[in-house]
Structures are given as structure tokens and as C-alpha cells.
Amino acid sequence: MTAEETNLTELGHDEHGAVAVDEHGHGHGAVEVAGDPFTDPGLEPHAPRVTDIDEKAAKKAERQVALLFLLSAACTIAFMVAYTEIPKTAIVDFFPIGAVSASNFALGTLLGVALFSLGAGAIYWARTLMTDVEFPQERHPLASDPQTRAEAIAEFQQGVEDSGIKRRPLIRRTLLLSLTVLPLPALWILRDLGPLPENTLRHTAWKAGERIINDNTVSLDGTTGQGVKPEDVTIGSLVSARPQAALSAGEDFNDLIAKSAVLLVRMDPADIKSQQERDWGYQGIVAFSKICTHVGCPVALYEQQTHHMLCPCHQSTFDLSEDGKVIFGPAARSLPQLPITVDADGYLVAQRDFDAPVGPSFWERG
């Protein structure tokens, strides 16, 4: 074989039809190469950082890391203070978001800064003060043997030594401080779990003589509203309502309305299948809890012909002509009915509270 044929064989097809390459890896098509075709480039020479050779710069970096850890600790403590002191109803106008809850804004900002500062401090510590010498580590079997475990312990101890945490007490102490206070918000928030609810989940703001207020007539500040008379509710119509006590609930409004919101529906009395439902209504007007018994969504999609009420969240469907029983969906309990009548002024009022707890089931319900 001539030299030219030899070169063609190296750059083209050999006698077996496989594509070959020259010493520089040039060729065409798939290549079968024995061994590893990639050359290990090795590691670049290590270049020391400023903090490696200048102790003054290292001290400055240490103070910067400590400042970030202190900021994390301060924001964590401020989170707990804000959680306790900022009223739930406080609103702030924050550009460009607009009006937001002051409590939510403060808690989110403080916790975000606390976590960011802790992470930034750890990263800056690693980038400026911990050792940055790179070294290759050969692959080894996954099974750990005593020698491997001993090496892991030695590497961990070497890492502790390389981090300088023993030689830099300021970083060590501020890191421990920030890590110590970081779990406290979780414990702080647990205060909202007590005291035990006892029987508060079984009762609402409805009581004998409590006037029913039409939601559509409530003022913007929620302090005034008009009652509902039977002639205001026509057959097939739906009225969203609340107890009169909600108009003066103040900061307790959300807790009150979460259990006491109701829907008024008027049907032909002949369409009502349950005698109890007729007795608890007034001239075909019935009142049911607006809170779905599945997960507490507001039910408000009413089908006039079938008298079915649909929850938009998970499609639980209740038959309002038969004690609000569940006919479809994941809800397990009927919508509780509120017994109603009229007062001396002709307004619809409650006869008493619901006979069953409203909303989703809870483990104390029994």
C-alpha cells in the first residue's frame, strides 16, 4: 500500500468499511475508536485569591459575611414582631402593586430578606474565605466500605479545617445565631393554633330574631345594609345574604362571615320535597349555608329549573328542594338549612342557629 493510499485509509474508509480519522480527530460519519476518545484536559494552575494572601482583605470579607448573618437574624426577629403587632386589616399602598395587606407585605419581605441574607452570606463565605483548590476525584464503586467511610470522615474534617470556621469565631457565632433564630417563626406562628376551638365551630352568628341583610345593599365600609322582605325574593331568584351582626363585626368580620354567609332561594312550595324544609322556610323562601361542605368554597351557581346549587370549585351539587342533599361531587354532607321566619316589621329573620355545623368537616365534629 502506497503512502497516499495509507493517508486515504486514515482519513476515509478502511478495508472493513469503517470510517477512520487522523490524529487530530478529523473525519466524516460515525467513528469506532478504541478506548476513551477524549483527552483529559487536566486542571488549570491554581490562582490564589486576594483573601488568600492578604489577611486584611480576609478580615473585611469576614465582617461582610457576619453582617449578612446578622441581617438574617434581625429580619427573622422582625418577622415575629410584625406577625404579632401589625393588624390584619392594615392596608398599604405600594407602587406599582397598589393596595396590599401590610401584614402580608411585611412578613413576605422580612422572611425573604432573612433567607436571602443567610444564603448570600454562606455563598460569599465559600467564595472568599473557604479553600477553592480544585482536585479530581476518581469514580469508585457505590458500595461504601470501611476505608471509604474513613475517607469521608477525613474529608469532612478537612472541609471544616479549610472553611476556617474554627479560626474565625465571628463568622461561627453569627452563623449559629442566624440558624438558631431561623426556626422561631414556625414556633411563633403556632400560637394561632390555640386555644382549642371547643364548640365555636358548631355555632355561627345566627340566633333567634337575627335579621337577614341583603349583600347587594351593604355599604362599601360594610357598616350599613338593608333587610330582606318576602316580596323582595321572587320565585327562581337567588339572594346572597349575611346576618345583621356582620355590619358591626369590625375586625372579626372575616371570621364571622366565613361561617354565617347564606343564600336565599324562593321556590314554588309544591316543588319542595321535604316537609322539614317547608317548615324551616317561609312561603317557599328557604335559606341555606353558602359554605360548601367539601372544602369551604362559596356555592353560588343556581339552576332554577332543577333547584340544584353547584359549587364552582369541585362541582359538588346540592338539591335545594330536598334538604340541600348532595347529588354529585366530593362533598359528603348536605348544605345546612337556616330556619327562617319574619319579624314584626315584615323582614326575614332567623328562627335560631343552624342545626348542624357549616362548612367542611373537622375532626372534633364526631
N, C-alpha and C positions, 0 to 999 in steps of 0.2 A: 504493500500500500504506500502510495507516494505521500509526501508531506502535505500536499494540497488536499488529498483525499482524507488524510488524518484530520486536518483542520475542519473540513466539511462535516466529518463524522462528529467532531466535538461540538460544532455549532448547530448541526441538523440532526437527521435521523441516523441512528447506528444500524448495524446489520440486523438487529432484532425489531426495528421499527419504533423504538422508544426515542423520545426527544431528549437530546443531551444539551448541556450548557457548558460554556467555557469557565475559566477560573474566576471570572467576575460575575457569574450568575446570569449571563445574557443568553437568551434562547427564546423559543416560542412553544406554546402549548404546555400540557401537563408534563411534569418532570418527576421522575422517580430518583430520589437521591438517598443513598445510604447514610444513616446517621443523622445528626442534627444539622439542618441546612443553615441555621442562623448562628452567627458568631457572637459569642458573649462580649458585649462592648466594654464590660468592666465598670468600675465606679470612677467618677471624676475625683481628682485630688480634693481633699477636704480643705475648705477655706474658712478660717476662723472668723467669727462674728466680732463686732465691736465689744459686746459684753463679755466675750471670752478672754479678751486681752486688756480690757480697761475696767477695773473694779468700780470706778466712779460711774461709768455707764451702766454697769450691772446693778449698782445700788439704786440708780434712777429708775431702771426697769422694775426693780423690786418694789419701789414705792408706788409705781404706776399700777402694778398688779394688786398691791394691797389696797389702793384706792378703789379699784373696781370691786374687790371683795367687800369692802366697807360699804360701797354704794349699794351692792346687792343686799347686804344685811339691813341697811337703813330703809330701803324700799320694801323689804319684806315686813319690817315692823310697821311702816307707814300703811301697808296694805291692811293689817289688822286694825289699826286705828281708824282708817277710812271705812272699813266694814262696819265698825261699831258706831261711829259718830255721824257719818253722812246720812241724812234722811233718805228713805226710799223714794220719796216723792220729789226730791230736789231735781231740777232741770237746769242744764247749762246750754248756752248757745255756742257751739264750737264750729268755726269755719274750717272747711267747707261742708262738714257733715250736716250742720244745723242743730236743732234741739235734740239733745240726748240726755239720758239719765246720768246725773252727776255721780251717783254711786257706781254704776257700771263703768263709766268712763275712767273714774279714779282707780277702781280695782283692776281693770284691764291694763291701764298704763303702768301702775306700780308693779304688778306682778310681772308684766313683760320686761320692764327695766331690770327687775331683780334677777330674772332668769338670764337675760341678755348679758348683764354685768358679770354674773358668775361664769357664764360660758366664755365671754370675751377675756376675762381675767385668766382663765385656765389656758386658753389658746395663746395669749400673749406671753404667759409664763413659759409655755413649751417652746415658743418661737424665739425667745430671747435669753432664757436662763438655763433651760434643760439642755442636755447634750444633744447635738444634732449630727453626730458622727454616724454615717450610714455604713452598714456592713451586710454582706449577703448571708442568707440562711438557707442551707440546703434542705430540700424536701426530705421528709422522713416518714416512716410508717405511721398510720393514725393511732395504732395502739400505743398506749403510754407504758413505759417500763420504769423501773426504779431510777435508772440513770436519767431518763427524760424528766421525771418529776424533780429530781435533784437539780437538773439544769434549769428547769422553770423557776424553782425557788431562788436559785442563784441569780437568774436574770432579773427576777423581781427585786431582789435585794440590790442588784447593780442599778436597776432603774431608780430605786429610791435614792441611792447614792448619787446617781447622775442628776436627778432632779434638784438636788441641793436643798431639799426641804429640811434636812437636819441642820444645815449651815445657815439657813435663812429663816430665823424664828418669826420674823414679821409676817412673811407670807404664810407660814404654817398656822399662826394664831388667827390671822384674818380669814383664812380659808375655813378653819374649823368653826369660826364664829358664823360665817355665812351659811355653812352647811348645817349648823345647829339650829338656826332660826328658820331655815327654809321650810321644814315640815310644820312649823307652828300654825300657818294659816289654815291647814286642814283641821287641826285641833280646834282652832278658833271658830271656824265655821260650824263645828259640831254643836256649838251652843244653841243653834237654831233647832236642833232635834229635841230639845227638852223645853218644858216638861212634857210628860206623856199627854196625849190628846184626850184621854179619858172618854167622855161621851160627846165631845164637841163636834165630832164628825157625824153624829147622828141627828144633829139639830141644825136648823137654819134660822134666818131672821123672821120667818113667818110665824105668826101667832094669831089667836082669835082677834078679829077686828082689824088686822093689818091691811091697809088699803093697797090695792094694786095700782102701780103707776105705769103709764104707757111710756116705753123707752123713747118713742119718737117725739115726746113733748118735754123731755128733760133738757134743761138749760145747759150751756157749754160748761159751766162750772159744776154741774151736777147737783146743785142745791135746790132746784125747784122742778116741779113736774106736775102733770095733771093726771087725775084718776081716770078709771075706765068705767063707763056705764054700759049696761047690756045693749042699749041701742047703738053703741059705737062699734060693736062687733057684729058684722053681717055673716050670714052663712057662707062658708068657704074661705073666710078671711083668716089671717094669721096676725097676731099681735104679740110682739116681744115686750116683756114687762119685768118690773122689779118691785120689791117691797118699798113702802114709803120710808122705812128706816134707812134705806140706802142714800137718801137725799141728805142725811146728816151724819153719815158714817165717817167722813173725813179720811184720815189715813187708813182706816180699817175697811175702806170701800172694796178693795180688791179681794180681801178675804171674805167679805160678806157676799158680794155678787157671785163669787166662784161657786157658792152653794145655793144661792137663793134666786138665780135667774129662772124665769118661767116663760112659757108660751101659752097664749090663749087661742083656742080654736072654737069656732061655732059650727055645729053640725045639726042636721035635722035630728031631733030626738029619736025618731024611728030608726035612724042609722046606727045608733049606739047599741051595741050588743050586750053590754054588761049593765046589770041593774045597779051595781055599786057605783059605776062610773056616772050613771044618770043621777044618782042620789048625791054624789060629790060635785056635780056640776050645777049650772043654773040656766034653765031654759035652753038647753043644748050647748051652752058655753062650758068648756072644760079647760082646766089648767094643768099642764104637765111640766115637770122639770126640763129645763133647756140643756142640762148637762148629760151627755151620753154616758151610759153605764159601762162602756168599754174602757176608754182611756180619758174621758172627760172633755171631749171636744163639744162645741156648741152645735146642737142639732137645729136646723132651720130650713130644711128643704121639704116643703109640704106638698103632697099630691092631693088635690081637692077631691077627685072622684073616688079614690080608694081610701082616703083618710090615712095614708101612710106618711110617716115622718122619716126622712133619710138623714143620716149623719154623713157629712161630706168627707170625713177623714178616712174611714174604713168601711163605709157603705152599710153599717148596721141600719136595719129598717124596723121601725116600730109601728104597730097598728093602733092609732089613737082612738079607734072606735071600739077597741076591746082591751081596755085597761093598759094601753101602751105596751102590749106584749111584743117580744122580739119575733119577727117572722123571717129575718135574714141577717147574716153578718155575724161578726165575732162577739157582739155584746151578749152577756149571759143573763142579764136581768131586765125586767120591764122598766120603762120610764116611770118614776114615782108620780102619782097624781096628787095635786094640791086640792083639798076640799074648799069650795068657794061658796059665797052667798052675796047678798047685797046689804049695805048698811042703811041707816035711816035716811041718808041723803041720796040713796039710789046708786051708790058706787059699788063696784065689785070689791069684796074683801075676802080674806082667808077665814075659814072656819077654825082652823088650827094648823099646826105644822104638818109636814109630810109624815106619813105613817112608816116610811122606810127611808134609810139613808140615801142621799142623792149621789150621783156620780159613780166613779169606778169603785169596785170592791176594795176593801182593805182588810188586812189580816186580823184586826181586832173585831171585825164585824160579826164573826161567828157564823 
